[in-house]
Amino acid sequence: TERAMRLLNTEPYQLPEPVSLIKENGFIEERIVDFPDFTVERIQMVKTISKEFRCEGNYHLLICVSGVAHLESESGKINELLPGPAFLLAAGTRSYRISNKVSETLIFLRAVPVKNTMGAQD
């Protein structure tokens, strides 16, 4: 127990500064978390922006932070994502489209594993 207490880091966790990945025409994508197992991007879209995302063999976990996201699957089915609940896209999903049709600014988080979940090796 004493050894564990000596090794314990009692400093408050400091969030890293966001890393800008894309910033163009009303679309901003920033990496806000970069852990060994997964990354989290914060995505902001102004009204009328629509963007396709590819899963590339990984699941995607989406959480709407503000606004209303319209998630269109490959089959054309549309789900409305409201702030709060998480939406999981299976690793077998090839792509999906997120559109901001009604909000001044849509903000959502996308968590993606670093390693391929379909069994592929690096």
C-alpha positions as CSV (number, residue, x, y, z in Angstrom):
1,T,0.0,0.0,0.0
2,E,2.8,2.4,0.8
3,R,4.5,1.7,-2.5
4,A,1.3,2.3,-4.4
5,M,0.8,5.6,-2.6
6,R,4.3,6.7,-3.6
7,L,3.6,5.9,-7.2
8,L,0.2,7.5,-7.2
9,N,0.0,10.6,-9.4
10,T,-2.2,13.1,-7.4
11,E,-1.9,16.0,-10.0
12,P,-5.2,16.9,-11.6
13,Y,-5.6,15.6,-15.2
14,Q,-4.9,18.3,-17.7
15,L,-6.8,17.9,-21.0
16,P,-4.5,18.3,-24.0
17,E,-5.0,21.2,-26.4
18,P,-7.2,20.3,-29.4
19,V,-5.3,19.5,-32.6
20,S,-6.8,21.0,-35.7
21,L,-7.3,18.3,-38.4
22,I,-9.6,20.1,-40.9
23,K,-10.9,23.7,-41.1
24,E,-12.8,24.6,-44.2
25,N,-16.0,26.3,-45.3
26,G,-18.0,25.9,-42.1
27,F,-16.6,22.5,-41.2
28,I,-14.1,22.1,-38.3
29,E,-12.6,18.8,-37.1
30,E,-10.3,18.7,-34.1
31,R,-8.7,15.8,-32.2
32,I,-9.5,16.3,-28.5
33,V,-8.3,13.0,-27.1
34,D,-5.6,10.7,-28.4
35,F,-5.4,7.6,-26.2
36,P,-3.5,4.4,-27.2
37,D,-6.8,2.5,-27.9
38,F,-9.0,5.3,-29.4
39,T,-9.2,8.9,-30.5
40,V,-12.0,11.4,-30.1
41,E,-12.7,14.2,-32.6
42,R,-14.9,17.2,-32.0
43,I,-16.7,18.1,-35.2
44,Q,-18.4,21.4,-35.8
45,M,-20.7,22.0,-38.8
46,V,-22.6,25.2,-39.7
47,K,-26.1,25.0,-41.1
48,T,-26.4,23.3,-44.6
49,I,-23.1,21.4,-44.3
50,S,-23.2,17.7,-45.1
51,K,-20.2,15.4,-44.8
52,E,-19.6,11.7,-45.5
53,F,-17.5,9.7,-43.1
54,R,-15.9,6.3,-43.8
55,C,-15.6,3.7,-41.1
56,E,-12.8,1.7,-42.7
57,G,-13.5,-1.4,-40.6
58,N,-13.8,0.3,-37.3
59,Y,-16.9,1.1,-35.2
60,H,-17.7,4.8,-34.7
61,L,-19.3,6.1,-31.6
62,L,-21.2,9.4,-32.1
63,I,-22.4,11.8,-29.4
64,C,-24.2,15.0,-30.3
65,V,-23.2,17.8,-28.0
66,S,-25.3,20.7,-29.4
67,G,-27.7,21.1,-32.3
68,V,-29.4,18.3,-34.2
69,A,-27.4,15.9,-36.4
70,H,-29.1,14.0,-39.3
71,L,-27.3,10.7,-39.7
72,E,-27.9,9.0,-43.0
73,S,-26.9,5.3,-43.4
74,E,-25.8,3.7,-46.6
75,S,-29.3,2.4,-47.1
76,G,-30.8,5.9,-46.9
77,K,-32.3,5.5,-43.5
78,I,-32.1,8.8,-41.5
79,N,-31.7,9.0,-37.7
80,E,-31.9,12.2,-35.8
81,L,-29.2,12.6,-33.2
82,L,-30.1,14.9,-30.3
83,P,-27.7,16.0,-27.6
84,G,-26.9,13.4,-25.0
85,P,-27.4,9.8,-26.1
86,A,-24.6,7.9,-27.9
87,F,-25.1,6.3,-31.3
88,L,-22.9,3.3,-32.2
89,L,-22.1,2.5,-35.9
90,A,-21.0,-1.1,-36.3
91,A,-17.5,-1.9,-37.7
92,G,-19.2,-3.4,-40.8
93,T,-20.6,0.0,-41.8
94,R,-18.7,1.3,-44.8
95,S,-19.8,4.9,-44.6
96,Y,-22.4,7.3,-43.3
97,R,-23.4,11.0,-43.9
98,I,-23.9,13.6,-41.2
99,S,-25.9,16.7,-42.2
100,N,-26.7,19.9,-40.3
101,K,-30.1,20.9,-41.6
102,V,-31.6,23.0,-38.8
103,S,-29.0,24.1,-36.2
104,E,-26.9,27.3,-36.5
105,T,-23.9,25.2,-35.4
106,L,-23.9,21.4,-34.9
107,I,-21.2,20.0,-32.6
108,F,-20.7,16.3,-32.1
109,L,-18.0,13.9,-30.9
110,R,-16.8,10.9,-32.8
111,A,-14.8,8.2,-31.0
112,V,-12.9,5.7,-33.1
113,P,-10.6,2.8,-32.0
114,V,-7.0,3.0,-33.1
115,K,-6.8,-0.6,-33.9
116,N,-9.0,-2.2,-36.5
117,T,-11.8,-4.2,-34.8
118,M,-12.3,-6.6,-37.7
119,G,-9.2,-8.6,-36.9
120,A,-6.7,-6.9,-39.2
121,Q,-3.2,-6.5,-37.9
122,D,-0.9,-3.5,-38.3
